[in-house]
Amino acid sequence: MHRTRTVLLQSTLLLLGLTGLALQVLVIPPLVTTAAAPYPEAQPLVPVTIGWAILVIACGQAGLALVWRLVDLTRDGRIFTAASAGPVRLLVACPAAVGVLTLAAYVAFDSAAVTPPAIMLVLLGIIVASFAATLALLTSSRLLRQAVAMWADLAEVV
C-alpha cells in the first residue's frame, strides 16, 4: 500500500476514533439527560440509553483499531498470512456485538413501554443492519481465509 494512502487512511481512522470518544464523553450523556428531562417516566431509561450509546460507539472504535491493524498488515505485505485471521475474526464480532447490544436495549425500552414507535423502529433497523454487516464480514472473512490458503500454496510452488 502506498505510504500516502496509508497515512491518510490511518489519520482518518484516528479522527473517527477521537470523534467517537468526544461523543461518548461530551455529547451523549448531556444530550440524553436533557432529552429525557421533561418525561419523568423515561428517567429510568437514561442510564440504559447512555450505556448503550457508549458501548455501541466503543464497538465502532474497536472496529477502527482492527482496521488500523489490517492496514498495517497490508502495508507490510502480510495481509495474506495467518496474522490477519485474528483481527478479521474480531472485526466480524464488532457489528454482531452492536446487534446484541441493540437487541438488549430494544427489550429494555419495550418492557418500559415509554419509548416512541419511531425510536423502536430505528432500533430494529440497527439490529437488521448489524446482522447484514456481520454476514457481509463473515463472507469477507471466508474469502480472506481462502486467499491466505491460495497464497500459501502459491508460495510453495514458487
Residue pairs with C-beta under 8 A, 6 or more apart in sequence:
1 71
1 74
1 75
3 75
6 71
6 75
9 71
10 68
10 71
13 64
13 67
13 68
13 71
16 60
16 64
17 61
17 64
17 65
20 57
20 58
20 60
20 61
20 64
21 61
23 53
23 57
24 53
24 54
24 57
24 58
28 50
28 53
28 54
28 57
29 50
32 46
32 49
32 50
32 53
33 46
33 50
36 42
36 43
36 45
36 46
36 49
39 114
41 112
41 114
42 112
42 114
42 115
44 112
45 108
45 109
45 112
45 114
45 115
48 105
48 108
48 109
49 105
52 101
52 102
52 104
52 105
55 97
55 101
56 98
56 101
56 102
59 94
59 95
59 97
59 98
59 101
60 94
60 98
62 90
62 94
63 91
63 94
63 95
66 87
66 88
66 90
66 91
66 94
67 91
69 87
70 79
70 84
70 87
70 88
70 91
73 79
73 81
73 83
73 84
73 87
78 84
79 144
80 144
80 147
80 148
80 151
81 148
81 151
82 148
84 144
84 148
85 144
85 145
85 148
88 137
88 140
88 141
88 144
89 141
91 137
91 141
92 134
92 137
92 138
92 141
95 129
95 130
95 131
95 133
95 134
95 137
96 130
96 134
98 126
98 130
99 126
99 127
99 130
99 131
99 134
102 123
102 126
102 127
102 130
103 127
105 123
106 120
106 123
106 124
106 127
109 115
109 119
109 120
109 123
110 120
